[in-house]
Amino acid sequence: MQHFVKDAGLNAFRLPVAWQFLVDKPGSPLNAGNMEQYDALVQACLATGGLCMIDIHNYARWDGLIIGQGGPSDEEFADLWSQLATKYAKSPNVAMGIVNEPHEVPDITRWATTCQTVVNAIRKAGATENLITLPGNGYTNAGSFVSSGSAAALSRVKDTDGSTNKLIFEVHKYLDEDNSGTHTECISNNIDAFEDLTKFLKDNKRQAILAEVGGGPSDSSCLRNVCELLSYLNDNSGVYMGYLGWGAGSFDATYELSLTPNGNTDVPLMTQCFAKMFAGGSGTTSTPSSPGNSTSPESPGGTGETGQTGGTGQTGGTGQTGGTDQTGSTSQTGGTGQTGGTGQTGGTGQTGESAQNSGAIPPTYGLSATTAPYPTTSGSSGNGGMPMPSGGLPGGQGGYQPSTFATVTTVVDKEVDKEVDKEVDKEADKEADKEADKEADKEADKEADKEVDKEADKEVARELDKNKAREVAKAAAVKAATAPNSSQRHPHLRPHQHLVVRVPAGRITI
């Protein structure tokens, strides 16, 4: 985390954790030992002064059953969030991501009711200043967020005071061939997939955060397309609060989308896109503060997402300074707030053992004390901007910046990560099973078609045999009737006389 904050100027982190890791069963108290591990990660993130997003990485499910629609009740899920909100009610920099990537949810309106129940529980627990992110159906895909009905349904979710400015739509988008985030090639910048969402956000005065995006860390197609997408989000920073890159931390070295530094060197996608496109970063990250996977408490080496959230701007005359960022045993300095105009926060550190995101957020969010959900630091003019580390903004950047939040690494304890991996594996297994079922169905269809064809062939052969038999019978009858000695069969007929038989019409069959 220190490296990404200090060298890349990023300042937000998404901290994945499985519901099953936090409680033994839906509705039960937090598991004290496991929660202690996860809280160590959250506290390390908070020590950086950045945005720290709790991510319940469960796909709107507990063991495959959908919350509120055949699975755990809304109240059982809200109980989890009530306990978490109680714990972090005095930490406004903790954002609360309701759940990761709901999909195949039968009733999106019913899902919105679940989200409303969670929002109510969080606020009732005293966490009144924290951001809450609302995920939609279809893996909360940005391209289908409007067409799936998610945007409309989730727009009806309100804060307890009737407002929506602290309720942010969470969307994800990958750029590979099937939008799965499992391939290193980026075939498109997918900007067109954001058009409907951008219009909806502007028309309805709402904001969204791209909480997962990524690509091959050194693939030329991703260096082009990811940068183009982030540039588009910067251009529309009034409605896109930020972007969170997936992912960095304790991923295996061969992981396709890893943004984890390679020894002492950042991957090109980090330096050329995430750090560079985030206005708060210098875009010239080089040697990590802690080479490889740090063993310090601040950076246990978790897997995760990276992204960036620049600081929030500040109005009024005086800039703001916050003490030194610190995670684990080493301290780090971020950037200081600006005087006059709009200020901006530096980056946030991150600890790392499990998958996580980081991202960017527009500075317009937090220009006034009445709208900014983030605390000011001592010495600030009371503007509601995010805490500003001392020492100036990373890369010497100052003034209005197009993105407010940018994160680079996700950090989670290894044991926490195991539970997250289980949930990810379950979803991967489901997708694999679907593909296997499709192939099985195809084979079954082929066999069925073969059987149908065989029966059809048999029917055709039968009809041909019948027709042939009829033709033979006709020919035999004609031959018999016209034979020279046919009169011998009818002795009462003279030659050249014909036997005429009258029958009702339609009663004779040949």
N, C-alpha and C positions, 0 to 999 in steps of 0.2 A: 504493500500500500504506500509506503513512504516514497518509493521510486516513482510511482505513477503520479502522486501528488506533487512531489518536488520537481521531477524532471519533465512530466507531461502536462502539468497544470490541470489535472482532472479533479473532480470534487463530489462525486456521488457513487454510491455502491448499493448493489442489490444483493441481499444475503439469503440465498435459498435455504430452506429447511423443510423437512417432511413433517406433516401433521403427526404421523406415527412416532416420530422421534420426540415430539414435545409432550404427548400424552399417551397413556396406555390404551385408552379407548375413547371414542367420542363422548364428550360430556364430563370426562374425568379431570382431576386437577393436573396441573403441569408436573411432569416428571422432574423432580428437583435436580437430580444429577445431570440429566440431559440439558435441562434449561440452563444450568450453570455453564455448561460448555458453550451453548449458543449465545448466552449473554456475554461471555468473554469476547466473542466475535463482535457483537453489537457495540460493546463498550470500546473496543479497539477502534472501531469505525467512528464512533462518536468523538473519540479523542482527537480525531483529525479535523473536526469542525465541519465535516461534510454531511451531505444527505445520506441516510442509511435506511434502505428500504427492506423491510421484512417481507420475504417472499415465501408464502406457503405453497410449496412446489408439488401440488397434488391434483391438478387438472380437474378441479371441482369434484373430486371423488375421495372416498375412503374405501380402499380395497376394491376399486372398480365400480362402486355404487355411487350414483350422483347425489350430491347434497340436495335435500329438499324434494328430490324426484326419484324416490325409491331407495335412497341411501340414508345417511344420517340426517336428522332433522335440522332445520334452520337454527333452532335454539341450541343444538349441540355444537354446531359450527360457530355460532355467535359466542358461545361460552369460551371457546378457545381464544377468540379475539378479545373478549372482555378481560380475560386474565393477562393477555399480552399488553393490552391498552392500560390496564391498571399499573403494570410494571413500568411502562414507558410514558406515562401521562405527563411527566415533567421533562420529557426530552422531545421538544418540538421538531428536532432534526430527524426523528425516526418517522419515516413514511411507512404506511401500512398497505402493502399490496395484498388485496383480499385473497387471491389464489392464482396460481399459474395456469394459464391456457385451458380454460374450459373447452370442451368439444363434444359434439353430438349430444348436446343438452336438448331434450325434447321440446321444452317450452321456455323460450327466452324471456317471456313476461314473468313466468314463475321464477326464473333465475334472478331477475331484477328484484323480486320480492326478497329473495335470499340475501342479496347484496344490501338491501335496505335494512334488513334485520341486523346485519353485521355493522353497518354504519351506526345504527342506533345504539348498539351495544358498546362500540368503541367510545362514542361520545358520552354515554351514560357512565362509563368507567372513569371519566375525567380527562381523556385525551382529546381535548377540544381544539387544539391548534395543529394537530398532525395532518399531513396530507394523506388521503386515502385514494388508492387507485382502483378503478372498476374495470374488470376484464370482460370481454364479450365471448360469444360462441365461436366455433370454428378455429380454435387455438388462438383466439383474439387477434386474428389476422387483419392487418390494416386494410387490405384490399377488399375484404367482405364485411368490415365492421358496420357499414351503413346498410348494405344490401341484405345482410342476415337479420336485420331488425335489432341488432345489439345496440346501436347508437340511440335509436328511438326509445327502446325499453329502458336502457340505463339512464337516459336523460330524465326519467321520472323519479330516479333515486335522488332524494334531497337530504341535506344536512338537517340536523335537528332544529336549526334556526330558520330553515327554509331556503338557505343559500346553496350554491353549488361550487363556489370558487375554490374550495379545498377538496373537491371530488374530481379527480383527474381520470380521463379515460386511458386505459393501458392497452397499447397495441404492440404487436410483434410483426416483423417482416424480414424474411431472408431472400436472397437474390439468386439462389441456385435453380436448377432446372425444374424442381418440383416444390420449391418454396419450403423445403424441410430443414435447411441448415445442416445438411449432412454431406454436402459436396464442396470441394474447394474452388470450383469454377463459378463465377457470377455471370449469368447469361444476360442480365438486364439490371438497370438501376432501379427498376420498379417504381419510378416516380409516378407513372400513370395510375398505379394502384392506390395512390394517396389522394387522387383528385377529388373523389366523392367525399372522403373523410375531411379533407381540408375545407371544402365548401360547407359541409355540415357544421364544422367547428366555428367557422366564421359567421355563418348564418345564425347560430345558436349561442354565440359568445361563450364557447367552451374551450377547454384545453385538453391535449393528449400528450402522452409521453411514449416514445418508441422504446420499450423496455428490453427488447432483444433485437439485435441486428448483427450480422457478421459475415465473414467470408474467408476464403483461403488466405492465410497470413502473408503470403508472398506472391499470390497469383496476380498476374497483370490485369486480368479482367476484373478482379475484385478491387484492386488499387484504383481502377478507373470508376467502376460502378458504385462502390460504397462511398467514395468521395463525392460523387455526383449526388447521391441520395442525401448525404449529410449536408451538402451545400443547399439543397432544396429545403431541408428542414430549417436551416439557418435563415434562409430567405423568408420562411413562414414562421419565424419564432414567436410571433404573436399568438399562435394557436398551438405550436408544438413546444412543450415545456423542456424537452431535451431528448437525448438519445443515449442508450446504454448498450455498449458493445459486448457481444458474447464471444469469447469468454477468456478469462485468465485465472491462474491459481494452480491447483494441484492436478491439472489435467495431465494425462500421459503425454510424453513428448511427441507422440505420433498423432495426437488429436487434430482433426482436420481444421478446426476453427480457432486454434489456440492463439491467444494474444500474449501469452506469458513470454517474458524475455528469454532469449536463447543465450544462456550464459550471461554475459555482460552486455548483450546487444538486443535492443527491441526489434520486433518483427516489423517489416515495412508497412503493413497495414496500420500498425499503431502509430508510427512516426509520420506517415504520409497522409493518413486519413483522420483517425480519431483524435490524436493530439493536435495535428495541424488544423483540422477543420473546426475544432473547438477554439473559439477566439481567445480563451484564457490560457491556452498552452503555447509553448514556443514552437512546437512541431519539430523539435530537434532533440528528442530524448536520446540518450546515449547509454551511459553506464548506470545500471540500476544501483540504488543505494545499498541493496543487499543482493549480491549475485545469486542467481538461481533461486531456489526455494528457500527463503530465509527461515531460520529456526527460531527467530525472535517471536515473542508473543504477537507482535504486530502483523507479522506476515508468515503464518504457518504454512503457506503454500497451497491455499485452497483453489479449487477449480472455480471458474466463474465467468461472469461477463464483464466486459469493460465498457465504459461509455464515458460520457462526461457531462457534468453539470457545472456550468460556470457559476459564478456567484450571482446573487441578485443585486440589481442596481440599487442605489440609494439616492433619495431626493434630499434636497437641502444642501447646506454648504459644507459641513465638515465630513471628512472621510471617516472610516471606522477602522479600528485596528482590533485584532483579536489576539490573544496570546499566541504562543507557539503551538502548532499542531504537534501532536505526539501520539504515536501508537507503539505499543510494546515498550521496549527500553530506549529507543532512539527518538529524539524529538525532531520535528521538521517545521520549517516555516513555509507558509503558503504566501498569499499575496495580501496586500492591504487594500482597504476600500479606497475609493476615490473621493476627492473633494469635488463638490459641485456636481451638476449633471447626474449621470448614473454611475454608480460604482459597480464593482463586480467582485465576486469572491474568487479566491484562488482555487486550488484543487483540494480534493479530500483524499486522505490516505485510505488504505484498505488492507484488511488482513486476509490471509487467504488460505483456505483449504478446500472450499467446495465451490461449485459453480456459482457465478455471480455476474451482475451487470454493472455497467456504469453508463452515464449518459449526460446529455446537455439540456439545459432549461433556459428559456428566454428571459432576458433581464427585465423585460416589462413586467414580469411577475415579481412583485416585491418592491415596486417603486414607491408605494405609500404604506404607511404603518397600518392602514385599515385593511389592506388586502394581502400583505405579506404574512405567510404563516410561519416565517422563520424568526428566531430571536436575534436581537441586535447584540453586539458585544459592548463591553464597557468602553466608553469614549466615543460611542457613535452618537449620531444626532437623533436617535429614536426612530429610525426609518423603517425598521422591520426587515432589513436586508439580512442575508446570511452572515454568520461570523466571518470576519476577514482575518486571516493569519497575518502576522507582521512580516515586513520585509519586501513589500511590493508585490504586484501581480506577477505570476510566472511569465517569463519571456519579456518582461518590461511592458506588457500590454496594459492599457488603461482606457478609461472612458467606456462608452456604451459598447457592449459586446452582444453579438447576435444570439449566443446561446448561454444560458445560465448554468445548467448542470451537465457535467460530463464525467462519466465514471470509467474506470479502466479495469478494475479487478474485483472479483468476488472472492470473499474469503469465508471459509467455514471450517470448523474442526473436522478432522477426518471421520470421526464417528458420525457427526451430523451429515457429512457428505455421503456416507454409506446409505443412510436412509433416503436421501435425495436420489441417489443412484438407483435404489430399488424402485422408487416411483417412476423414474425415467425408464428403467428397464421394463417395468410393467407396461407402460405405454408403447414402448418399442415392440414388446412381444405382441401386444394387441394388433399393432400395425402389421407385424410380420404374419400373424395369424390371419388377418384379413387378406393379405396378399396370397397366403397359402390357400385360403378358402376360395379365392378367386380362381387360382390355378386348378384347384380340385373341381370347382364348378365347371370350368372350361373343359376339363377332361371328361367329366360326367356328361356334359352336353354333347361332346364329341361321340361318346359311346351311345348316348341316347339317339343321336342323329343317325349313327350307324344302324342301330336297331330299327329305327323308323324307316331308313332307306331299304333295309333288308325286307321288312314287311311290305313296303311299297312295291319293291321289285317282285315279291311273291304275288301280290295282287295283280300287278301288270301281267305277270306270266299266266296267272289263272284266267284273266280276261282274254289274253291272246289265245290260250288253249280253247276257251269257250267259243270265241269267234271262229277259230279254225275248225272246230267241230261243227259249228253251224254251216260254215261254207262247204264242208265235206258232205254234210247231210243234204244241203240244197243241190249240190252237184249230183249226188246220187239220185235224188228224186227226179231231177230234170232228165238225167240219163235214162232212168227207168221208164219215164213217161213217153220218151221219144224213141224208145228202142223199136226196131222193125217188127218184132214179133210180140209187141205189147198187147195186141188184140187177143192173143192166145190166153192172156190172163183174164180177158173178159169175152168169153165166147159169144155172147149175145150181140156184140158189136161187129158191124161190118167194117172192112177196111175203110180208112179215111173218115169214120164217124168218131165223134168225141163224146166222152162221158162228161156230163155237166152236173155238178153238185152245188146246190144253193145252200149257203150257210149265212147266218146273221153276220153283219159287218163286225169286224174286230174279234171274231171267235176263232179264227183259224190261225194257227201258229206253225211256222216252219222252223 
